[in-house]
Amino acid sequence: MYNPMDELNPPTRLMLTPGPSCVDPRVYRALATPMVGHVDPWFTQFMGGVQEMMRDIFQTENEITFPVSGSGSGGIEAAVMNVLEPGDEAIVCVNGTFSERMAEIADRSGATIHRVSAPLGGVVDPDDVRKAGLGRKIKFIGLTHGETSTGVLTNLDPFRKVADELGALFIVDAVATLAGVPLDVDGERIDICFSGSQKAMSAPPGMAPITVSQSVEDVIRGRKTRVQTWYFDLTSTMNYWGRERTYHHTPPVSLIYAIHEAMRLVLEEGLQARWDRHLLNQTALVTGAEAMGLSMFVSNPAHRLPTVTAINIPVGIDGAKVRSRLLNEFQIEIAGGLGPIKTKIWRIGLMGYSCQRGNVLLLLDALERILLDEGLKLSLGAGIAAATSVYANTAFVPAGPQR
């Protein structure tokens, strides 16, 4: 039984959830390094290196690039609230829980938000977005690059084109994709892009990397009204992360150490190699799961998010019980669905340090054992064999963590 006076000793889990992911030992070591003040001259110089690496990972030259002190949802709030003013109109593409969260946060700005939706498991049609914006002065088009509630990946290019046609800014939620899926902020002309530290970068939760284009900086500085949130008001935090290093709030120094080390790991591996590793391991997972007779929630392979895979729970199987057994018997944590598909799918995250060949094979083996025990008819060993075949037939050798 848990006693709050006992020494802290959490269980060791294999985190294969949609977030957080497992943390590299080097990042844990960075967390344990000495604390300094957030206006210490050493730390304010160190901040510049954090920003430099973050620009490299976002693939941008944007001056305003830094980690917001907050979760990925804080990144959403910072992105939309700094741009919107009462009376504005914006379009948010909704195809799951987290894209709906962007719309809900935007609703609170006093602006008029037009939701353009797609069925769960699908992508929004850019033509529907175009139609929704015709005859309107649209401030921005917002979408979620990787919708972790459904495992859907959206191609950004068509939406950038629609934003150009409508004269709108383009805001992208890359919480589940940054450092795990190809993303080029400058090349894809994204005006605001934000992410989360705990996903494919494999740092602890609590930081939301964000990058803002010069055009957005001009919009923010030219606002007629104050930003409706004090904490996420970029006009102030831009100064702390800018040349002035003017105090705004006390940032989580140790978490910044951690994301610094996590970004070093990303850049040491290389972005392309990291993207390839995530895609390879997801391909092995999907191939193995399908060989076991399981089906994917996202039917179109081109729309599947490499970092989070949604698998349909077989008829007659108690999905929550399977997850509980994975956790209690194998120390593996996966997630169920959210909202209307809460009991319909399992969501499996392969991100950052968690995205390893050994983890894929371990999960497939454990899942097969449990499903057989729960009465599902499976071909013994088919999942492992199919996944192993994927690894054997690829010339790509991951440079990142593997076991």
Wavefront OBJ file of the C-alpha trace (Angstrom):
o trace
v 0.000 0.000 0.000
v 1.263 3.494 -0.844
v 2.491 5.534 2.113
v 3.279 9.206 1.349
v 6.108 9.089 3.919
v 7.892 6.241 2.135
v 10.882 6.961 -0.063
v 9.801 7.592 -3.655
v 10.070 4.362 -5.644
v 7.801 4.352 -8.719
v 7.526 1.175 -10.791
v 9.572 0.763 -13.961
v 7.242 0.762 -16.936
v 7.758 0.345 -20.643
v 5.881 3.421 -21.833
v 4.241 2.612 -25.153
v 1.508 5.190 -24.688
v 0.678 8.184 -26.905
v 2.776 10.116 -24.378
v 4.792 10.350 -22.318
v 7.485 8.124 -23.781
v 10.414 6.506 -22.009
v 13.331 8.802 -21.196
v 16.928 8.169 -22.261
v 19.374 7.713 -19.331
v 21.327 10.726 -20.579
v 18.238 12.897 -20.115
v 17.775 11.575 -16.571
v 21.382 12.546 -15.833
v 20.734 16.047 -17.158
v 17.761 16.366 -14.803
v 20.032 15.620 -11.851
v 22.591 18.352 -12.627
v 22.908 21.369 -10.280
v 20.182 23.980 -10.163
v 21.015 27.558 -11.119
v 18.889 30.683 -11.175
v 16.878 31.447 -14.280
v 18.602 34.839 -14.640
v 22.062 33.463 -13.855
v 24.489 34.650 -16.582
v 25.498 31.049 -17.285
v 21.859 30.008 -17.726
v 20.886 32.943 -19.939
v 23.782 32.031 -22.234
v 22.759 28.368 -22.100
v 19.267 29.371 -23.270
v 20.738 30.445 -26.594
v 21.968 26.892 -27.247
v 18.530 25.514 -26.420
v 17.003 27.824 -29.004
v 19.631 27.014 -31.624
v 18.993 23.263 -31.395
v 15.249 23.784 -31.358
v 15.474 25.761 -34.607
v 17.426 22.898 -36.150
v 14.761 20.367 -35.152
v 11.870 22.548 -36.329
v 13.949 23.312 -39.437
v 13.436 27.045 -39.172
v 15.307 30.318 -38.980
v 12.583 31.923 -36.858
v 14.062 34.165 -34.174
v 11.141 33.441 -31.851
v 11.743 29.775 -31.115
v 11.783 28.527 -27.532
v 10.139 26.076 -25.111
v 6.974 27.386 -23.481
v 6.725 26.455 -19.794
v 3.737 24.145 -19.994
v 2.371 21.016 -21.615
v 1.421 20.605 -25.257
v -1.987 22.041 -24.396
v -0.150 25.137 -23.190
v 1.398 25.258 -26.645
v -2.086 25.264 -28.178
v -3.158 28.117 -25.942
v -0.038 30.161 -26.667
v -0.462 29.657 -30.414
v -4.124 30.544 -30.837
v -4.649 33.135 -28.099
v -1.767 35.330 -29.203
v -3.150 35.589 -32.722
v -6.902 35.865 -32.154
v -8.770 38.959 -31.043
v -12.520 39.411 -30.467
v -14.255 39.737 -33.818
v -11.710 37.655 -35.744
v -12.661 34.520 -37.661
v -10.588 31.354 -37.875
v -10.913 27.806 -39.176
v -9.875 24.756 -37.155
v -9.694 21.330 -38.796
v -11.213 18.810 -36.368
v -10.659 15.059 -36.645
v -10.166 14.033 -33.028
v -9.864 15.041 -29.401
v -6.798 17.262 -29.658
v -7.801 19.125 -32.789
v -11.133 19.768 -31.050
v -9.133 21.088 -28.086
v -7.557 23.684 -30.383
v -11.041 24.762 -31.465
v -12.307 24.877 -27.877
v -9.406 27.033 -26.716
v -9.880 29.317 -29.710
v -13.592 29.644 -28.860
v -12.630 31.359 -25.615
v -10.848 34.198 -27.413
v -14.025 35.967 -28.468
v -13.332 35.139 -32.110
v -15.699 33.195 -34.361
v -14.336 29.694 -34.929
v -15.452 27.605 -37.880
v -14.904 23.885 -37.368
v -14.322 21.781 -40.482
v -14.630 18.164 -39.423
v -13.817 14.676 -40.651
v -14.979 11.292 -39.328
v -12.764 9.814 -36.630
v -9.961 7.903 -38.308
v -10.001 10.185 -41.351
v -8.447 13.456 -42.478
v -10.168 16.756 -43.128
v -10.725 17.575 -46.810
v -8.834 20.771 -47.739
v -11.607 21.626 -50.223
v -14.047 21.751 -47.301
v -11.700 24.196 -45.579
v -11.553 26.327 -48.718
v -15.355 26.423 -48.929
v -15.646 27.341 -45.246
v -13.365 30.323 -45.773
v -14.860 31.756 -48.963
v -16.208 35.257 -48.460
v -14.696 35.525 -44.997
v -11.603 37.228 -43.597
v -9.935 34.234 -41.979
v -7.194 34.970 -39.446
v -5.742 31.464 -39.399
v -6.247 27.858 -40.395
v -5.286 25.488 -37.586
v -4.785 21.753 -37.756
v -3.228 18.905 -35.839
v -0.421 17.256 -37.805
v -0.631 14.003 -35.846
v -3.946 13.389 -34.068
v -2.983 11.067 -31.217
v -6.579 10.289 -30.252
v -7.067 8.436 -33.558
v -3.567 7.807 -34.943
v -4.125 10.004 -38.020
v -1.400 11.908 -39.889
v -2.419 14.879 -42.064
v -0.437 16.076 -45.084
v 0.221 19.781 -44.509
v 0.853 21.032 -48.056
v -2.773 21.278 -49.299
v -3.760 23.293 -46.225
v -0.886 25.728 -46.679
v -2.164 26.337 -50.214
v -5.687 26.982 -48.932
v -4.301 29.355 -46.294
v -2.523 31.266 -49.067
v -5.759 31.511 -51.075
v -7.633 32.846 -48.048
v -4.824 35.149 -46.876
v -4.712 33.280 -43.579
v -1.963 32.275 -41.204
v -1.208 28.566 -40.837
v -0.974 27.078 -37.329
v 0.174 23.481 -36.846
v 0.002 21.302 -33.742
v 3.099 19.081 -34.016
v 2.914 17.686 -30.489
v 3.004 14.073 -31.724
v 5.196 14.578 -34.782
v 8.190 16.829 -34.032
v 11.390 14.707 -34.158
v 9.422 11.613 -35.162
v 7.806 12.495 -38.500
v 9.129 14.687 -41.358
v 8.392 18.327 -40.526
v 9.977 21.398 -42.113
v 8.583 24.625 -40.675
v 10.263 26.966 -43.139
v 9.937 24.645 -46.135
v 6.234 24.086 -45.464
v 5.766 27.775 -44.555
v 4.119 27.139 -41.197
v 3.432 30.403 -39.351
v 3.162 28.952 -35.841
v 4.213 25.430 -34.943
v 4.258 23.967 -31.450
v 4.977 20.603 -29.889
v 5.451 18.785 -26.578
v 8.624 17.651 -24.859
v 7.323 14.222 -23.786
v 6.559 12.649 -27.151
v 9.112 11.902 -29.886
v 11.787 14.009 -28.181
v 11.549 11.794 -25.083
v 12.038 14.498 -22.479
v 9.815 14.748 -19.379
v 6.409 16.418 -19.785
v 6.193 20.113 -19.045
v 7.702 21.973 -22.004
v 6.007 23.016 -25.259
v 8.504 23.967 -27.983
v 7.080 26.716 -30.179
v 8.289 28.653 -33.194
v 6.713 31.821 -34.596
v 7.285 33.412 -37.997
v 8.095 37.078 -38.507
v 4.623 37.661 -39.962
v 3.042 36.303 -36.782
v 5.384 38.388 -34.634
v 4.134 41.445 -36.516
v 0.518 40.392 -35.930
v 1.131 39.916 -32.214
v 2.918 43.222 -31.765
v 0.180 45.003 -33.734
v -2.755 43.717 -31.668
v -5.485 46.204 -30.792
v -6.360 44.343 -27.582
v -4.297 42.599 -24.934
v -3.722 38.870 -25.230
v -6.470 37.188 -23.160
v -3.965 35.063 -21.225
v -1.176 36.553 -19.114
v 0.963 33.457 -18.666
v 1.054 32.527 -22.355
v 1.289 36.104 -23.667
v 4.173 35.844 -26.109
v 4.729 39.597 -26.140
v 6.232 39.109 -22.679
v 7.831 35.669 -22.943
v 9.405 36.664 -26.266
v 11.419 39.209 -24.304
v 12.665 36.620 -21.800
v 13.768 34.299 -24.605
v 14.877 37.249 -26.734
v 18.089 39.243 -26.562
v 16.956 41.146 -23.464
v 16.354 38.020 -21.307
v 13.840 40.163 -19.388
v 12.241 38.325 -16.461
v 8.700 37.079 -17.076
v 8.235 33.988 -14.885
v 10.411 31.355 -13.265
v 10.856 28.651 -15.884
v 11.428 24.978 -14.959
v 15.234 25.053 -15.116
v 15.704 21.291 -14.726
v 13.187 20.568 -17.482
v 15.117 22.905 -19.762
v 18.281 20.952 -18.947
v 16.377 17.806 -19.892
v 15.012 19.066 -23.201
v 18.491 20.380 -24.048
v 19.948 16.887 -23.661
v 16.998 15.312 -25.481
v 17.591 17.641 -28.431
v 21.275 16.766 -28.438
v 20.237 13.125 -28.844
v 17.888 14.015 -31.713
v 20.566 15.912 -33.605
v 23.258 13.302 -32.943
v 21.011 10.670 -34.508
v 19.984 12.979 -37.350
v 16.461 13.980 -38.306
v 16.176 11.739 -41.368
v 17.535 8.711 -39.501
v 15.127 9.399 -36.658
v 12.143 9.692 -38.993
v 13.195 6.452 -40.702
v 13.495 4.658 -37.342
v 9.981 5.664 -36.295
v 8.495 4.564 -39.613
v 10.388 1.246 -39.614
v 9.286 0.284 -36.119
v 5.691 1.275 -36.770
v 5.689 -0.751 -39.996
v 6.914 -3.775 -38.047
v 4.249 -3.231 -35.381
v 1.421 -2.910 -37.920
v 2.643 -5.894 -39.947
v 2.908 -8.025 -36.826
v -0.487 -6.972 -35.494
v -2.183 -7.654 -38.824
v -0.519 -11.085 -38.988
v -2.205 -11.788 -35.641
v -5.551 -10.959 -37.225
v -5.869 -7.474 -35.744
v -7.000 -4.512 -37.853
v -5.985 -0.868 -37.891
v -8.428 1.896 -36.975
v -6.975 4.126 -39.728
v -7.759 2.138 -42.863
v -5.622 4.186 -45.275
v -1.915 3.457 -44.639
v -0.976 6.876 -46.029
v -2.919 8.519 -43.203
v -1.392 6.499 -40.353
v 0.647 8.425 -37.819
v 4.082 6.738 -37.414
v 4.362 7.694 -33.747
v 0.939 6.485 -32.541
v -0.830 3.417 -33.931
v -4.546 2.857 -33.315
v -5.608 -0.809 -33.351
v -9.228 -1.963 -33.328
v -10.093 -4.039 -30.263
v -11.369 -7.434 -31.497
v -15.034 -8.252 -30.948
v -15.541 -10.091 -27.674
v -12.291 -8.843 -26.131
v -12.300 -6.589 -23.067
v -9.817 -3.905 -24.125
v -9.366 -2.484 -20.631
v -8.627 -5.949 -19.226
v -5.955 -6.544 -21.883
v -4.317 -3.213 -21.038
v -4.439 -4.049 -17.343
v -2.770 -7.409 -17.940
v -0.083 -5.834 -20.106
v 0.662 -3.431 -17.275
v 0.517 -5.858 -14.367
v 2.104 -8.908 -15.986
v 4.565 -7.340 -18.443
v 5.027 -3.783 -17.128
v 3.950 -2.443 -20.546
v 1.616 0.545 -20.655
v -0.522 1.279 -23.712
v -3.634 3.465 -23.939
v -7.265 3.006 -24.797
v -9.359 5.311 -26.933
v -10.849 8.667 -26.009
v -14.418 9.942 -26.210
v -16.767 7.974 -28.470
v -14.065 5.410 -29.324
v -12.914 4.923 -25.736
v -13.654 1.193 -25.737
v -13.084 0.645 -29.464
v -9.314 0.984 -29.906
v -5.925 0.570 -28.323
v -3.414 3.351 -28.938
v 0.236 2.331 -29.016
v 2.966 4.927 -28.970
v 6.382 4.295 -30.488
v 8.155 7.564 -29.858
v 11.704 8.630 -29.212
v 13.500 6.338 -26.759
v 10.472 4.015 -26.651
v 10.671 3.450 -30.399
v 12.936 0.405 -30.433
v 12.848 -2.943 -32.215
v 13.006 -4.882 -28.949
v 9.998 -3.012 -27.599
v 7.943 -3.813 -30.703
v 8.726 -7.529 -30.454
v 8.152 -7.607 -26.707
v 4.740 -5.970 -27.083
v 3.655 -8.292 -29.893
v 4.694 -11.333 -27.873
v 2.922 -10.134 -24.721
v -0.211 -9.137 -26.631
v -0.354 -12.506 -28.371
v -0.050 -14.385 -25.072
v -2.826 -12.341 -23.471
v -5.200 -12.503 -26.443
v -4.772 -16.269 -26.704
v -5.532 -16.550 -23.003
v -8.607 -14.344 -23.461
v -9.965 -16.742 -26.081
v -9.018 -15.062 -29.348
v -7.982 -17.545 -32.023
v -4.498 -16.641 -33.270
v -1.747 -18.308 -35.229
v 0.961 -18.865 -32.611
v 4.055 -16.759 -33.297
v 2.624 -15.133 -36.437
v 2.990 -11.579 -35.126
v 6.629 -11.934 -34.117
v 7.473 -13.716 -37.369
v 5.877 -11.012 -39.517
v 7.529 -8.166 -37.624
v 10.913 -9.893 -37.711
v 10.527 -10.270 -41.463
v 10.086 -6.498 -41.788
v 13.362 -5.917 -39.956
v 15.159 -8.626 -41.939
v 14.055 -7.176 -45.273
v 15.058 -3.556 -44.713
v 18.484 -2.145 -45.468
v 17.994 0.648 -42.941
v 19.998 0.213 -39.751
v 18.677 2.546 -37.023
v 21.308 4.770 -35.467
v 19.184 5.522 -32.433
v 18.449 3.388 -29.377
v 17.796 -0.243 -30.237
v 17.639 -3.481 -28.306
l 1 2 3 4 5 6 7 8 9 10 11 12 13 14 15 16 17 18 19 20 21 22 23 24 25 26 27 28 29 30 31 32 33 34 35 36 37 38 39 40 41 42 43 44 45 46 47 48 49 50 51 52 53 54 55 56 57 58 59 60 61 62 63 64 65 66 67 68 69 70 71 72 73 74 75 76 77 78 79 80 81 82 83 84 85 86 87 88 89 90 91 92 93 94 95 96 97 98 99 100 101 102 103 104 105 106 107 108 109 110 111 112 113 114 115 116 117 118 119 120 121 122 123 124 125 126 127 128 129 130 131 132 133 134 135 136 137 138 139 140 141 142 143 144 145 146 147 148 149 150 151 152 153 154 155 156 157 158 159 160 161 162 163 164 165 166 167 168 169 170 171 172 173 174 175 176 177 178 179 180 181 182 183 184 185 186 187 188 189 190 191 192 193 194 195 196 197 198 199 200 201 202 203 204 205 206 207 208 209 210 211 212 213 214 215 216 217 218 219 220 221 222 223 224 225 226 227 228 229 230 231 232 233 234 235 236 237 238 239 240 241 242 243 244 245 246 247 248 249 250 251 252 253 254 255 256 257 258 259 260 261 262 263 264 265 266 267 268 269 270 271 272 273 274 275 276 277 278 279 280 281 282 283 284 285 286 287 288 289 290 291 292 293 294 295 296 297 298 299 300 301 302 303 304 305 306 307 308 309 310 311 312 313 314 315 316 317 318 319 320 321 322 323 324 325 326 327 328 329 330 331 332 333 334 335 336 337 338 339 340 341 342 343 344 345 346 347 348 349 350 351 352 353 354 355 356 357 358 359 360 361 362 363 364 365 366 367 368 369 370 371 372 373 374 375 376 377 378 379 380 381 382 383 384 385 386 387 388 389 390 391 392 393 394 395 396 397 398 399 400 401 402 403
